[in-house]
Amino acid sequence: MEKEGFTQRAQVSFEYIVIMGFVTFIIIGILGVSFLYSNSIKDRIKMIQVNNFGNKVVSSAESVFYAGEPSKITIKGYLPEGVEEVDIQDDYIFISIQLSSGFTKISFSSEVPIQGSITNSPGVKNVEIEAQEDVVVISPV
């Protein structure tokens, strides 16, 4: 009789261990998938922030250029973590950014001649955009 009670308790313990193992496996799987998706979402947010910054600088440069030489504007934009380089050359702004999926370089083309520089440090940037005789000068404030 005593052996029968022991067998039932052992079976209950074994079933409990199996259920806990299955639950642990499911939780680890969900955490792994959520980790992959969170990196993807973070990369998407960085790309949106970089695109907003680049488009804002280019559109402001075009507006100032068409308004004429004494025109000047100061804009605020945000650069996220991971921006390696912001390069202005040949009427383009090139922004290089490190994402979890790798290194990416994005270009923004301007319809007007632009020159200058923007620092690559992360955070809110004050950028001065000034029209000169035949070019728009972009500089950090």
Sequence and secondary structure as in RCSB ss.txt:
>XXXX:A:sequence
MEKEGFTQRAQVSFEYIVIMGFVTFIIIGILGVSFLYSNSIKDRIKMIQVNNFGNKVVSSAESVFYAGEPSKITI
KGYLPEGVEEVDIQDDYIFISIQLSSGFTKISFSSEVPIQGSITNSPGVKNVEIEAQEDVVVISPV
>XXXX:A:secstr
 HHHHHHHHHHHHHHHHHHHHHHHHHHHHHHHHHHHHHHHHHHHHHHHHHHHHHHHHHHHHHHHHHH TT EEEE
EEEE TTEEEEEEETTEEEEEEEETTEEEEEEEE SS EEE     SEEEEEEEEE SS EEEEE 
